[in-house]
Amino acid sequence: MQVSFLTPDVLQAAKQALEAHQSDWEAFFRPHFEAPPAPDGLDPRVWPFLAEHVARAERVAARVRADGARVAVDAFGASPHAIEVATCVAAAAEGDFATVGMVQALLERDIDQLVAYGTFLGMLMSSPLPPADVVDIYDEFYRRCAQQEPSQPQWTERVQMMRVGLADLLVSAADFDRAHDLFLSRHREDSQNITTAITASRSFLGAGQTARSIQWLGLGEQRARDLGRTDMADTLARKQVSLRKRLS
């Protein structure tokens, strides 16, 4: 399960630099974390935050290896640091005892833009909570993320993807007008994007909203023609014809 959004090479370089300074992960936090010098190739301006992110994740992972996932969750599950809670949730999921409460606790922590939140939002969306509760939790988390000033690469794009995910959830909760508005804002935001229109069409169709699905196929067709993607546009046009037959 992906916990951090760091690329494997950056993660490995950070771990090596930290382990060269101190082999005991817990010792980094006695009394508080101080980053060693940044390794070659990593921006020294972001290194202190990145180093602490990695050290906290490894601190929890080391406890999992030494004492088991349940002991680690007991020790770090209530941590105020998102990466420590995320690592606990991942370990609990591996041990088949993760709960939606653990996921909710993670989403309530201060946001760490290096955490791979998509992993945990997927757990929330597949949880047994009522759809309205899932929407409320997701919506609040999305709003907090959208208010963040981007400090990590791809954060803006990741928040945009969260918006599409929220729109899909709103469809499942039968809040069709707000879902349409969120899909439309994302569709207008990226003039090179056809995917949002296709996602919206499929989402509405799955909820039995055939007319809205046709509307989104039309928006996708127009976007495809604007981009010169004639084959895609023709395919979407044929799908509209097929769906209209269902309505007649």
C-alpha positions as CSV (number, residue, x, y, z in Angstrom):
1,M,0.0,0.0,0.0
2,Q,1.4,3.4,-1.0
3,V,1.7,5.7,2.0
4,S,4.1,8.4,0.7
5,F,4.0,10.3,-2.6
6,L,7.8,10.5,-2.7
7,T,9.3,8.8,-5.7
8,P,11.3,5.6,-4.9
9,D,14.6,7.2,-5.8
10,V,14.0,10.2,-3.5
11,L,12.7,8.0,-0.7
12,Q,15.8,5.8,-1.0
13,A,18.2,8.8,-1.0
14,A,16.5,10.2,2.0
15,K,16.6,6.9,4.0
16,Q,20.2,6.4,3.2
17,A,21.1,10.0,4.3
18,L,19.1,9.5,7.5
19,E,20.5,6.0,8.3
20,A,24.1,7.3,7.7
21,H,23.4,9.8,10.5
22,Q,21.5,7.5,12.9
23,S,20.5,3.9,12.7
24,D,17.9,4.1,15.4
25,W,14.8,5.8,14.0
26,E,13.4,6.5,17.4
27,A,16.6,8.3,18.4
28,F,15.8,11.0,15.8
29,F,13.0,12.2,18.1
30,R,15.0,12.5,21.3
31,P,14.1,15.1,22.2
32,H,12.9,16.5,18.9
33,F,13.7,15.9,15.2
34,E,16.6,17.7,13.6
35,A,17.5,16.9,10.0
36,P,21.1,15.9,9.1
37,P,22.7,17.7,6.2
38,A,20.8,17.2,2.9
39,P,22.3,14.6,0.5
40,D,23.5,15.5,-2.9
41,G,20.6,15.9,-5.4
42,L,17.9,16.9,-2.9
43,D,16.9,20.5,-2.5
44,P,18.2,21.7,0.8
45,R,15.2,24.1,1.1
46,V,12.7,21.2,1.3
47,W,15.0,18.7,2.9
48,P,14.1,19.3,6.6
49,F,10.4,18.6,5.9
50,L,11.1,15.7,3.6
51,A,13.6,14.2,6.1
52,E,11.1,14.4,9.0
53,H,8.4,12.9,6.8
54,V,10.6,9.9,6.0
55,A,11.9,9.5,9.5
56,R,8.4,9.4,11.0
57,A,7.3,6.8,8.5
58,E,10.3,4.7,9.2
59,R,9.9,5.1,12.9
60,V,6.4,3.5,12.7
61,A,7.6,0.9,10.2
62,A,10.4,-0.1,12.5
63,R,8.0,-0.6,15.4
64,V,5.8,-2.8,13.1
65,R,8.8,-5.0,12.3
66,A,9.9,-5.2,15.9
67,D,6.6,-5.6,17.8
68,G,3.8,-6.1,15.3
69,A,1.2,-3.9,13.7
70,R,-1.1,-3.8,16.7
71,V,1.6,-2.6,19.0
72,A,2.6,0.1,16.5
73,V,-0.9,1.3,16.1
74,D,-1.3,1.5,19.8
75,A,1.8,3.6,20.0
76,F,1.3,5.9,17.0
77,G,-2.3,5.7,15.9
78,A,-3.2,8.8,17.8
79,S,-0.1,10.7,16.6
80,P,-0.8,14.3,15.5
81,H,1.4,13.7,12.4
82,A,-0.4,12.5,9.3
83,I,2.5,10.3,8.0
84,E,2.7,8.4,11.2
85,V,-1.1,7.8,11.3
86,A,-1.0,6.9,7.5
87,T,1.7,4.3,8.2
88,C,-0.4,2.9,11.0
89,V,-3.4,2.6,8.8
90,A,-1.4,0.8,6.1
91,A,0.0,-1.6,8.7
92,A,-3.5,-2.3,10.0
93,A,-4.8,-2.9,6.5
94,E,-2.0,-5.3,5.9
95,G,-3.0,-7.1,9.1
96,D,-6.7,-6.9,8.2
97,F,-7.8,-4.9,11.1
98,A,-8.0,-1.4,9.6
99,T,-11.2,0.5,10.4
100,V,-12.9,3.5,8.8
101,G,-12.3,5.3,12.1
102,M,-8.6,5.0,11.6
103,V,-9.0,6.5,8.1
104,Q,-11.1,9.3,9.4
105,A,-8.5,10.1,12.0
106,L,-5.9,10.4,9.3
107,L,-8.0,12.7,7.3
108,E,-8.6,15.0,10.3
109,R,-4.8,15.5,10.9
110,D,-2.9,18.5,9.6
111,I,-2.4,17.9,5.9
112,D,1.0,16.6,4.8
113,Q,1.3,17.0,1.1
114,L,3.7,14.1,0.8
115,V,1.1,11.6,2.1
116,A,-0.5,9.5,-0.7
117,Y,-4.0,10.4,0.4
118,G,-5.6,8.7,-2.6
119,T,-4.9,5.3,-1.0
120,F,-6.9,6.2,2.1
121,L,-9.7,8.0,0.3
122,G,-10.2,4.8,-1.6
123,M,-10.6,3.0,1.7
124,L,-13.1,5.6,2.8
125,M,-15.1,5.3,-0.4
126,S,-15.3,1.5,-0.1
127,S,-16.2,1.6,3.6
128,P,-19.6,0.5,5.0
129,L,-20.5,4.0,6.1
130,P,-23.7,5.5,4.7
131,P,-23.0,7.4,1.5
132,A,-24.0,10.7,3.1
133,D,-21.4,10.3,5.8
134,V,-18.7,9.4,3.3
135,V,-19.6,12.5,1.3
136,D,-19.3,14.7,4.5
137,I,-15.9,13.3,5.5
138,Y,-14.5,13.5,1.9
139,D,-16.0,17.0,1.3
140,E,-14.5,18.4,4.5
141,F,-11.1,16.9,3.7
142,Y,-11.2,18.2,0.1
143,R,-12.0,21.7,1.3
144,R,-9.0,21.7,3.6
145,C,-6.8,20.4,0.8
146,A,-8.1,23.0,-1.7
147,Q,-7.2,25.8,0.8
148,Q,-3.6,24.6,1.0
149,E,-0.8,26.5,-0.7
150,P,1.0,24.0,-2.9
151,S,4.4,23.1,-1.5
152,Q,4.9,19.8,-3.3
153,P,5.0,18.9,-7.0
154,Q,1.6,17.8,-8.4
155,W,-0.3,18.9,-5.3
156,T,-2.6,21.0,-7.4
157,E,-3.3,18.2,-9.8
158,R,-4.0,15.8,-6.9
159,V,-6.5,18.2,-5.4
160,Q,-8.2,18.5,-8.8
161,M,-8.5,14.7,-8.9
162,M,-10.0,14.8,-5.4
163,R,-12.7,17.2,-6.8
164,V,-13.6,14.7,-9.5
165,G,-13.8,11.9,-6.8
166,L,-16.0,14.1,-4.7
167,A,-18.3,14.7,-7.7
168,D,-18.5,10.9,-8.2
169,L,-19.4,10.4,-4.6
170,L,-22.1,13.1,-4.8
171,V,-23.7,11.2,-7.7
172,S,-23.8,8.1,-5.5
173,A,-25.5,10.1,-2.8
174,A,-28.0,11.5,-5.3
175,D,-26.8,15.1,-5.1
176,F,-26.9,15.3,-8.8
177,D,-26.9,19.1,-9.2
178,R,-23.8,19.7,-7.1
179,A,-22.0,16.7,-8.7
180,H,-22.7,18.2,-12.1
181,D,-21.3,21.6,-11.0
182,L,-18.1,20.0,-9.7
183,F,-17.6,18.0,-12.8
184,L,-18.3,21.1,-14.9
185,S,-15.8,23.2,-13.0
186,R,-13.1,20.6,-13.6
187,H,-14.1,20.2,-17.3
188,R,-13.8,23.9,-17.9
189,E,-10.5,24.2,-15.9
190,D,-8.6,22.0,-18.3
191,S,-9.3,22.6,-21.9
192,Q,-7.1,19.7,-23.0
193,N,-9.0,17.2,-20.9
194,I,-11.7,14.8,-22.2
195,T,-11.5,12.4,-19.2
196,T,-13.7,14.4,-16.9
197,A,-16.6,14.4,-19.3
198,I,-16.3,10.6,-19.8
199,T,-16.1,10.0,-16.1
200,A,-19.1,12.2,-15.4
201,S,-21.1,10.4,-18.1
202,R,-20.3,7.0,-16.7
203,S,-21.1,8.2,-13.2
204,F,-24.5,9.6,-14.0
205,L,-25.3,6.5,-16.2
206,G,-24.5,4.2,-13.3
207,A,-26.9,6.2,-11.1
208,G,-29.7,5.8,-13.7
209,Q,-29.4,9.5,-14.8
210,T,-29.4,8.8,-18.5
211,A,-30.3,12.3,-19.7
212,R,-27.4,13.7,-17.7
213,S,-25.1,11.0,-19.0
214,I,-26.0,12.0,-22.6
215,Q,-25.4,15.6,-21.7
216,W,-21.9,14.8,-20.6
217,L,-21.2,12.7,-23.7
218,G,-22.1,15.7,-25.7
219,L,-19.7,17.9,-23.8
220,G,-17.0,15.2,-24.3
221,E,-17.8,15.0,-28.0
222,Q,-17.4,18.8,-28.4
223,R,-14.2,18.8,-26.5
224,A,-12.8,16.0,-28.6
225,R,-13.7,17.8,-31.8
226,D,-12.1,21.0,-30.5
227,L,-8.9,19.0,-29.9
228,G,-9.0,17.4,-33.3
229,R,-9.7,13.9,-31.9
230,T,-12.3,13.0,-34.5
231,D,-12.3,9.2,-33.8
232,M,-13.0,9.9,-30.1
233,A,-15.7,12.4,-31.0
234,D,-17.4,10.0,-33.3
235,T,-17.4,7.3,-30.7
236,L,-19.0,9.6,-28.1
237,A,-21.6,10.7,-30.7
238,R,-22.6,7.1,-31.3
239,K,-22.9,6.5,-27.6
240,Q,-25.3,9.4,-27.4
241,V,-27.4,7.9,-30.1
242,S,-27.5,4.6,-28.3
243,L,-28.5,6.1,-25.0
244,R,-31.2,8.2,-26.6
245,K,-32.8,5.1,-27.8
246,R,-33.2,4.0,-24.2
247,L,-35.2,7.1,-23.5
248,S,-37.5,6.8,-26.5
